């Protein structure tokens, strides 16, 4: 038998019976499994997602209808993790899921990695074999602590029942504070079945864990000085600002400094799209105005952002003329990709609360520079290069039109969820975001299959926190949707009326786009053959055998899971189907929109290219030749000068 290597977390686990000798006798006597359930209740948990299994059965034996939290049974462990993520983002609370050992635990690793990349507070409780069996290759044994260390904020292995309440208290604290993230609690069967004495609250043992929330030193005054010296500032706002609930502070900072706001994908909605300062998303598929503003700015203020490659493009060509202020609660992010001129470690909302008065004091001494020419340039980009699309050539629907129509017809409080792919980018571009925490999408990891389970989590959150008054729309692609479509069963039985807009182009759309642009139109393994029947008579033609069989038939699939389903080919049918879906609130609804497979996501910056090379449409690269923009700015300034001189002349005439 091979012994565990020294690198394995399990190798140091004591296996002698004396290691679990009970020394604490104060409190209510119970088993470790009972203590875990009680701890969740005392922590205020109201909803838990998961799937049972052998190594976690003692815990599931304690889950019944009398508990203070609701348990939502999913159909796959990865989906349980994504549902907990969706719940966490929609509520701002810690999401919780409970799965078993071995394959149950390894299945949830993708969701843990996803939460880690997007800073989502999560506590993932996994079952583990008994202490005596650890390291023996026991049935359904896996070193989940070792596996998850690189992709989690922290991981615990619990071998004693008495440790369970303390570890749970610590796990929730670590997950929710500082830079939020997933914490894994691997619970041996020994700890679940052992006896312990329960008391609450618990004293946490976290030496060295003291996240910095307030800025130190002179960095705030240094930042205020840079603002007052800048003619072309930009606020580059990331997901960290969303996690910090800093929307009001970001909006106030933009108003005070007259700086435009650009956001990363996770930060969509932090400031309403209707706010004139908001230029939308920047980067690979961002707006020309947002990307251009960053490339031409002289001060870049990164707020809870990490200079991700999908934002920066070629890193050494990103915002080349800008001085940088970087605000982030995670000191590891400061200087990781771009060295800042003013590094500020702290909670975004707290830092901005302290920075804004510093800027006000600086402006009281020295007025802020004239930024009208800067806004002339930005307004030119916004007017000249709005978000648009090409009409399909095959009679199908334009996916961008579908997304815009969904947004136009939706309740303003709607929570929007996506999978990953072209549909994700179109959703970020064409939905009007007016509220924070209304956008759930896998950003850093780009996890296909995220959408449906995350939407279920968001719907549970809406029912719990908002009395179900926030509808949940999932915009998904046919490829991404099929990775977790089994969760339609969970959506039905959990009474979550998720509305699903399936942009069915019968291909892996984003991969096909790259194959079109960079791989000589070689569409290797991207045709899914699940939506070949185009046109209003598609169903009849398919039934008659005139078209290829669609596998799956999404309407039949959804109906098999108890959902309402519709198939749409025309704009008139689309409007009718969306209205019908909006009116259904007692079960999930799926609309199979047949969209153009050759639709492209524009604008686009090729991977590794400079953002200056952003392509608005094929052959149009606005930032490489901006002479027309220069002329626009110069003309606007000349008009202002002429108006000012005329006003001065009129004033002189009155005095004479």
VENCORQUI-V745240 format. One line per field, one symbol per residue. phi: phi as a letter, one per 40 degrees, with the letter a starting at -180 (. if undefined). psi: psi as a letter, one per 30 degrees, with the letter a starting at -180 (. if undefined). burial: # if it has 24 or more other C-alpha atoms within 12 Angstrom, else .. A space follows every 10 residues. Layout:
phi = ???
psi = ???
burial = ???
//
This chain:
phi = .ccccdcccc ccccbcdccb ccbcbchcca cccccccccc cccgcbabbi acadcbddcc cccaccccbc bbccbacdcc cccccdcccc bgcccbbbbc cfcccccccc cccccccbfb cabbbbcacc dcccgbfcdf caccccccdc bbcabbbbbb dccdcccccc ccccccbgcc acbbbcbccd cccccabcaa cbccbbcgcb dcbbcbgccc ccccccdcbb cbcacbbbcc ccccfbdccc ccccccbfcc bbbcdccdgc bdcccccccg cbhdbccccc cccccbcbab bcbgbbfccc ccgcccbcfc bbcbbbbacc ccccgcbbcc cbcbcicdcc ccdccdcccc cccccbdccc bccccdcccc ccccbccaac ccbbgccccc cdcccdcccc cdcdcbbbcb iddccccccb cccbbcfbbb accccgccgc cccccccccc cccccbfgcb cbbbbbcccc cccbcccdcc ccccfbccbb bcccbgaccc cccccccbbf fcccfbccfb acccgdcdcc ccccgcbdcc bccccccccc cgccbabbbb cccccccccc ccccbbacbb bcccbccccb cbcabcdgcc cccdbcadgb bdccbbcccd cccccccccc cccccccccc cccccc
psi = kklklffkff fgkkgkfffg kkfkgkakkl leeeeeeeee effgkfkkla kllefgeeef ffjafflflk kjjafkeeee eeeeeeeeef fglkkklkla abeeeeefee eeeeeeeghk jkjjjkllll effkgghlkh kkifeeefef glelkkjjfk effeeeeeee eeeeeflbjl lkkkjjjlfe eefllljklk lkjkjikfji kkfkklagee eeeeeeefgk filkjjkafe eefghgeeee eeeeeefhkl kkllefgkfe kkffkffjfa klaehlleee eeeefglfkj jjjhlghlff efbjefgkhf gklkkjkkfj fffjgefkkl ejkjklkeee eeefeeeeee eeffejkllj geeefeeeee eeeeilkalk klfggakkee eeeeeeeefl kfgkkkklbk aeeeeeefef kjkfklggjj kjdefhjkfe eeeeeeeeee eeeefghgfj ljkkjllfee effgfffeee eefghjhkkj jjjjggljee eeeeeeefhh gjijhfjfhg hfjllfgeee eeefgflkkk jljeeeeeef gglkklkkfl eeeeeeeeee effkgfllkk kjkjlkfgkl jllkkkkflk ffgkjelkfj ieffjheeee eeeeeeeeee eeeeeeeeee eeeee.
burial = ........## ..#......# .........# ########## ###.###### ########## .##.....## ########## ########## ########## ########## ########## ########## #####....# #########. ########## ########## ########## ########## #########. .......... #.###...## ########## ########## ########## ####.##### ########## ###.#.#### ########## ########## ########## #####..### .######### ..###..#.# .######### ######.### .#.....#.. ########## ##..#####. .....##### #######.## ########## ########## ########## ########## ########## ###......# ########## ########## ########## ########## ####...... .....##### #####..##. .........# .####.##.. ########## #.###.##.. ##..#.#### ########## ######...# #######... ###.....#. .##....... .......... ......
//
